[in-house]
Amino acid sequence: MTTVLATILAVVLAVLFASLGAAKIAAPPPIRRRADHAGFSVDAYRVVGCLEIAGALGLLTGIAWWPIGAAAGIGLTLLMIGALVTHLRVRDRVQEFAPAVVVGFLCGCYLVALGTSR
């Protein structure tokens, strides 16, 4: 059961991070405003987007070879911790940083499911 859960979480998180990463790379005006609000240049935000896409690919690869999935899960969890720190640094409201907390929690759940399925 935990293997199935880990696979489902990997796919859900991969779709989420791939779409978020693609938006950051494309950098339409709303994303540019969010980057500026967070204190990032657009280029730095694009780097974060590349990391999100790399993490998404790692999660999908991890379905076949778990060490890559574990590394991707850890990296994405750390990325969400960084997102939370950034939101707190700019004094965002709970509604603005709650998604980072929820997604970070899901990354942690993925890592637990992955670890217990081995």
C-alpha positions as CSV (number, residue, x, y, z in Angstrom):
1,M,0.0,0.0,0.0
2,T,2.8,2.5,0.8
3,T,4.3,1.9,-2.6
4,V,1.0,2.8,-4.2
5,L,0.8,5.9,-2.0
6,A,4.3,6.9,-2.8
7,T,3.6,6.6,-6.5
8,I,0.4,8.6,-6.3
9,L,2.1,11.3,-4.3
10,A,5.1,11.3,-6.7
11,V,2.8,11.9,-9.7
12,V,0.6,14.5,-8.0
13,L,3.7,16.4,-6.7
14,A,5.4,16.1,-10.1
15,V,2.5,17.6,-11.9
16,L,2.3,20.4,-9.4
17,F,6.0,21.3,-9.4
18,A,6.3,21.0,-13.2
19,S,3.4,23.5,-13.6
20,L,4.8,25.9,-11.0
21,G,8.3,25.6,-12.5
22,A,7.1,26.2,-16.0
23,A,5.2,29.3,-14.8
24,K,8.3,30.7,-13.1
25,I,10.4,30.0,-16.3
26,A,7.9,31.7,-18.6
27,A,7.7,34.6,-16.1
28,P,4.4,36.3,-17.1
29,P,3.7,39.6,-15.4
30,P,2.0,38.1,-12.3
31,I,5.0,35.9,-11.7
32,R,7.3,38.8,-12.2
33,R,5.4,40.7,-9.5
34,R,5.6,37.7,-7.1
35,A,9.4,37.5,-7.7
36,D,9.8,41.2,-7.0
37,H,7.6,41.0,-3.9
38,A,9.7,38.1,-2.6
39,G,13.0,40.0,-3.3
40,F,14.1,37.8,-6.2
41,S,15.2,38.9,-9.7
42,V,13.2,37.3,-12.5
43,D,16.4,35.3,-13.4
44,A,16.7,34.0,-9.9
45,Y,13.0,33.0,-9.9
46,R,13.6,31.2,-13.2
47,V,16.4,29.2,-11.5
48,V,13.9,28.2,-8.8
49,G,11.5,27.1,-11.6
50,C,14.3,25.0,-13.1
51,L,14.8,23.4,-9.7
52,E,11.1,22.6,-9.4
53,I,11.0,21.0,-12.8
54,A,14.2,19.0,-12.0
55,G,12.5,17.9,-8.8
56,A,9.4,16.9,-10.7
57,L,11.4,14.8,-13.1
58,G,13.3,13.3,-10.1
59,L,10.0,12.3,-8.5
60,L,8.9,10.5,-11.7
61,T,12.2,8.8,-12.1
62,G,12.0,7.8,-8.5
63,I,9.0,5.6,-9.4
64,A,11.4,3.3,-11.1
65,W,14.5,3.9,-9.0
66,W,13.8,5.0,-5.5
67,P,17.1,6.7,-4.6
68,I,16.4,9.4,-7.2
69,G,12.9,9.9,-5.9
70,A,14.3,10.2,-2.3
71,A,16.8,12.8,-3.4
72,A,14.1,14.7,-5.3
73,G,11.7,14.6,-2.4
74,I,14.4,15.9,0.0
75,G,15.3,18.7,-2.4
76,L,11.7,19.7,-2.9
77,T,11.1,19.7,0.8
78,L,14.0,22.0,1.3
79,L,12.8,24.2,-1.5
80,M,9.4,24.5,0.3
81,I,11.2,25.3,3.6
82,G,13.0,28.1,1.7
83,A,9.6,29.3,0.3
84,L,8.2,29.4,3.8
85,V,11.2,31.4,5.1
86,T,10.8,33.8,2.1
87,H,7.1,34.3,2.8
88,L,7.8,35.0,6.5
89,R,10.6,37.3,5.7
90,V,8.4,39.5,3.5
91,R,5.6,39.3,6.1
92,D,3.1,37.5,3.9
93,R,-0.3,36.5,5.4
94,V,-1.1,32.9,6.2
95,Q,-3.2,32.6,3.0
96,E,-0.1,33.4,1.0
97,F,2.3,31.0,2.6
98,A,-0.2,28.1,3.4
99,P,0.3,26.5,0.0
100,A,4.1,26.2,0.7
101,V,3.3,24.6,4.0
102,V,0.8,22.1,2.5
103,V,3.0,21.2,-0.4
104,G,6.0,20.8,2.0
105,F,3.9,18.5,4.2
106,L,3.0,16.4,1.1
107,C,6.7,16.2,0.2
108,G,7.3,14.9,3.7
109,C,4.5,12.4,3.4
110,Y,6.0,11.2,0.1
111,L,9.3,10.6,1.8
112,V,7.7,8.7,4.6
113,A,5.7,6.6,2.2
114,L,8.8,6.0,0.0
115,G,10.9,5.0,3.1
116,T,8.3,2.6,4.5
117,S,7.8,0.9,1.1
118,R,11.5,-0.1,0.9
